[in-house]
């Protein structure tokens, strides 16, 4: 069954202080592979833009068996799954050489470029377009809801600026990953790596918005939320491995 394969070399700019691949860099790899796959299948950025449509990310879930280190090369396998109403799922496998070290699942929404309203799959796709696609799942995950961090502590605040934007005139999803990980100190990563991470994009942020990042811990997971104008815009649920 269909799997799109893309290879990535890890550069200095892709790693953190401990030579581990940054979350934002990993998500960039996954997204690049997803976009290249969509281009080849006929529903990439340019094809959708011509119809006044685009894709935006709604959710990420990533699970890793070990950190990915500087000097290694990453291979990403990805494939789309049949859309369900407004949700377009896409799964991933992550390899270093022949070693499978991670899996990921994502959910995307199709939206109208003129008014940013979410639209159904029928706006672009026909019945049966996905019938011959891969139905395999990389990971059995469906717990997309993250409960609010009611007892969280304010860690820092971030003002959205020009460099945070993407071509849809809002904050790029990988920039949020950096914002969320900045709720942790450098020292906290000295003996830790990411075991699993979930990110929910709830509402876009714009230039000059101020996001307060609140962090809490419960049942072995850290919850980080980005709140703007008393509204939660971004959430992350993170579990660490000790290394």
C-alpha positions in Angstrom: 0.0 0.0 0.0 1.0 3.6 -0.6 3.7 5.2 1.6 5.6 8.3 0.7 9.3 8.2 1.8 11.5 11.2 2.5 15.0 11.4 4.0 16.4 14.2 6.2 20.0 14.9 7.4 20.1 16.5 10.8 21.9 19.9 10.8 23.4 21.9 13.7 20.4 24.2 13.6 18.0 21.2 14.1 19.3 20.1 17.5 19.2 21.5 21.1 21.9 22.1 23.6 22.4 18.3 24.1 22.5 17.5 20.4 19.0 16.0 20.4 16.7 16.8 17.6 14.4 19.6 18.6 10.6 18.9 18.6 10.1 21.8 16.1 12.7 20.3 13.8 11.1 16.9 13.9 7.6 18.3 13.2 9.1 20.3 10.3 10.4 17.0 8.9 7.0 15.4 9.2 5.3 18.3 7.7 7.7 18.5 4.7 7.1 14.8 4.0 3.3 15.3 4.3 3.4 18.3 1.9 5.5 16.4 -0.6 3.2 13.4 -0.4 0.1 15.7 -0.9 1.8 17.3 -3.9 2.3 14.0 -5.6 -1.2 12.9 -4.9 -2.8 16.0 -6.4 -3.9 17.9 -3.3 -0.8 19.9 -2.4 -0.4 23.6 -1.6 -0.5 24.9 -5.2 -3.4 22.6 -6.3 -5.6 23.7 -3.4 -4.6 27.3 -3.6 -5.9 27.4 -7.2 -9.3 26.5 -5.7 -9.1 29.0 -2.9 -8.5 26.3 -0.3 -5.7 25.2 2.0 -4.8 22.7 4.8 -4.1 23.7 8.4 -3.0 21.4 11.2 -5.4 20.6 14.0 -3.5 18.0 16.0 -0.2 16.2 16.4 0.6 13.0 18.3 4.2 11.8 18.3 5.8 8.9 20.2 9.5 8.2 20.3 11.5 5.2 21.7 14.7 7.3 22.0 16.1 10.7 21.2 17.3 11.4 17.7 20.9 12.7 17.7 23.0 15.1 15.7 24.9 13.2 13.0 22.0 10.8 12.4 19.7 10.8 9.3 16.0 10.4 9.6 13.6 8.7 7.2 9.9 9.5 7.3 7.2 7.3 5.9 3.8 8.9 5.6 0.4 8.3 4.1 -3.0 10.0 4.2 -6.1 8.2 5.6 -9.7 8.6 4.4 -11.1 11.9 5.6 -14.0 11.9 8.1 -16.2 14.9 7.6 -13.9 17.9 8.4 -10.9 15.9 9.6 -8.1 14.6 7.3 -5.9 12.1 9.2 -2.3 11.4 8.2 0.1 8.9 9.8 3.9 8.6 9.9 6.7 6.2 10.7 10.1 7.5 11.8 13.3 5.6 11.1 17.0 6.1 11.8 18.6 3.7 9.4 16.7 0.4 9.7 15.7 1.2 13.3 12.1 2.3 13.7 12.3 4.8 16.5 9.0 6.6 16.3 5.4 7.0 15.1 3.2 9.9 14.6 -0.4 10.8 13.8 -1.8 14.1 12.7 -5.2 15.6 11.9 -5.7 18.4 9.3 -8.6 20.6 8.3 -9.4 21.9 4.9 -10.3 25.6 4.9 -11.4 28.5 2.7 -8.6 30.9 2.1 -10.9 33.9 1.8 -12.7 33.7 5.1 -10.7 31.0 7.0 -13.9 28.9 7.5 -13.4 25.1 7.8 -15.0 23.2 4.9 -15.8 19.6 4.3 -13.8 17.2 2.1 -16.5 17.4 -0.6 -15.3 20.9 -1.4 -12.3 19.4 -3.3 -12.5 15.6 -3.2 -15.0 13.3 -4.8 -16.5 10.1 -3.3 -14.1 7.3 -3.8 -10.9 9.4 -4.1 -9.5 7.7 -1.0 -10.8 4.2 -1.5 -7.5 2.8 -2.7 -5.3 4.6 -0.1 -3.5 2.9 2.7 -5.8 2.1 5.7 -2.9 1.0 8.0 -2.4 3.0 11.2 1.1 3.8 12.4 -0.2 4.1 16.0 -3.5 3.3 17.7 -4.3 6.7 19.2 -7.6 8.6 19.5 -7.4 10.5 22.8 -7.2 13.9 21.2 -8.8 15.8 24.1 -6.4 17.5 26.6 -7.9 18.5 29.9 -7.1 22.1 31.0 -4.3 22.8 33.3 -6.5 24.2 36.1 -3.6 24.4 38.7 -1.0 25.6 36.2 1.8 28.1 36.9 2.5 31.0 34.5 6.0 30.4 33.1 6.4 33.2 30.6 4.6 35.3 28.0 5.3 35.7 24.3 4.4 38.5 21.9 3.7 37.3 18.3 6.0 38.9 15.8 6.7 38.9 12.1 9.1 35.9 12.1 6.4 33.7 13.7 4.1 33.9 10.6 3.6 31.5 7.8 2.0 32.0 4.3 -1.5 31.8 5.8 -0.8 35.0 7.9 -0.8 33.3 11.3 1.7 31.5 13.5 3.3 28.5 11.9 2.6 25.2 13.7 6.3 24.5 14.3 6.8 27.9 15.9 4.2 26.9 18.5 6.3 23.8 19.3 9.3 26.1 20.2 7.0 28.3 22.3 5.7 25.3 24.2 9.1 23.8 24.8 10.3 27.1 26.1 8.1 26.4 29.2 11.0 24.1 30.2 14.5 25.1 31.2 17.7 23.9 29.5 18.7 22.0 32.7 15.5 20.0 32.6 16.6 18.4 29.4 20.0 17.3 30.6 18.7 13.8 31.6 15.4 13.7 29.7 14.1 13.1 26.2 10.6 13.2 24.8 8.7 9.9 25.0 5.4 11.2 23.7 3.9 14.6 22.9 0.5 15.7 21.8 -0.3 19.2 20.5 -3.7 20.6 19.9 -4.1 23.8 17.8 -7.3 25.4 19.0 -7.4 28.8 17.5 -4.8 30.8 15.5 -2.8 33.7 16.9 -1.9 36.9 15.1 0.8 39.5 15.1 1.0 41.5 18.5 -1.1 38.9 20.3 0.3 38.1 23.8 0.3 34.5 24.7 0.7 33.4 28.4 2.2 29.9 28.8 1.0 28.0 31.8 2.5 24.7 32.9 1.2 21.9 35.2 2.1 18.3 35.9 -0.3 15.4 36.5 -0.1 11.6 36.4 3.4 11.7 34.9 2.5 14.1 32.1 3.3 17.8 31.7 0.5 20.0 30.4 1.5 23.3 28.8 -1.2 25.8 27.6 -0.9 29.0 25.6 -3.6 31.5 26.7 -4.5 34.7 24.9 -7.3 37.0 26.0 -8.4 34.4 28.5 -8.9 31.9 25.8 -6.7 28.7 25.4 -5.2 28.8 21.9 -2.7 26.0 22.1 -2.2 22.9 24.3 0.6 20.3 24.7 0.6 17.1 26.7 4.2 15.8 27.1 5.8 12.7 28.7 9.5 12.4 29.3 11.9 9.5 29.2 14.8 9.5 31.6 18.2 9.1 29.8 
